[in-house]
Amino acid sequence: MASNPVLKRAAARSVRYDTVEAMIAALDPSYPVYCLRSSVLRERTRRFLDSFPGTVLYAVKCNPHPLVLRALYEEGIRHFDTASLPEIAQVHEMFPDATAYFHHPVKSRAVIVNAYEVYGVRHFVVDHIDEFRKLVSETGARDLIIMVRMATPESGAAYNLSAKFGARPDEAVMLLKTADEEGYRTGLAFHVGSQCLNPAAFKIALDIANRVLDASGAKIDYLDVGGGFPAAYVGRETPLLEDYFAAIRTGLEQLKLPQGCEVLCEPGRTLVANGCTLVTQIHLRKGDSLYLNDGIYQSFSELVAGYIRLPARLLRPNGAPSERSMDFTIYGPTCDSLDVLPVPVHLPADAREGDWIEFGRIGAYSNAVSTRFNGFYTDTFVEIGDASWPPRNV
Ligand SMILES: Cc1ncc(COP(=O)(O)O)c(C=O)c1O
């Protein structure tokens, strides 16, 4: 964490309130505030750890805030999917007994050397022969574990993660064979895409993995089924986690995995989305438009595609908002006209300057992808004891 002083200070300053209303009374915040519910993070993590048939790696990129990592660690997560040296350093510094896996298919030479030598990383993902050669020549090591990332077909995910990365099946066969023949321990990895609403996508990917393994003849040590497990956003039928685990179990039963082969997964969104809300404030109302202190360049960038909708409620501690409600256009704080939520938000019709709006299920890819555009940056985190809003739905 030393690598990110802002996050380090935030971790040190962790402040706890019983309710969001108590936080508003104490801070009267004109800036946006992330409200973590550690109990929700922990409950979801426990459910995953208890039911996933293998080892659970948390995908740090989804939300690297120290309070989030701490809650997951305390619930039992000891393995982390990392994509950069700062993420590896963060895991190493916060949890010396944890394991970081370097699961980004493209790494600089200098970063490879540091990951291997300074942080003791042994698992590295590749999806191209040149990346494999790079790893071998830079580390000169025999104890690398070469994880081959294969592409999967589009099958029901909001975000395709096989367009940029992922070897075709024939390339994956060649990579596995090469690494195996050269004496390295190997693994096969895939990601069906983020916010995948189709559990069968995992079975489809495992069938491809089966063919790749047969053709390569490699005795893999790891099979990594990736992330993609969804959060239950507004307006979407979201299958239960258990449906995904059932599809994975069925796929695994058909695979003749070598004895001792460890099954991994690396969820992000499904573990953390529900464990965090964001309290924003209305700074101006113009007709049916509300101007907030957070927008698409900060916590709401994932909403741009129009796929994800979040639950929202108006908070006015010293008065009752009207019973009548209506749709509002929500603008963010920057001077950019693009800084507007793509879908209206339904709120009490008398919403006005000074009211707060709390958005739920915003723990994934929010603070993690926020920019500092126009000087706006949301970095205040508090912990809230009350976890009754938004109501749990899966
Ligand atoms: C390699 C890898 N693993 C895991 C994840 C986490 O995915 P999700 O948040 O959909 O579970 C991602 C997301 O981009 C990823 O790229």
The ligand as a Gaussian input file, in Angstrom:
#p B3LYP/6-31G(d) Opt

LIG

0 1
 C       -8.270000     -11.717000     -15.830000
 C       -9.459000     -11.257000     -15.063000
 N       -9.846000     -11.967000     -13.990000
 C      -10.911000     -11.608000     -13.231000
 C      -11.627000     -10.473000     -13.533000
 C      -12.808000     -10.130000     -12.657000
 O      -13.962000     -10.286000     -13.389000
 P      -15.385000     -10.059000     -12.724000
 O      -15.348000      -8.782000     -11.993000
 O      -16.317000     -10.035000     -13.888000
 O      -15.666000     -11.229000     -11.823000
 C      -11.291000      -9.699000     -14.666000
 C      -12.042000      -8.515000     -15.004000
 O      -11.716000      -7.728000     -15.871000
 C      -10.167000     -10.102000     -15.442000
 O       -9.777000      -9.400000     -16.509000

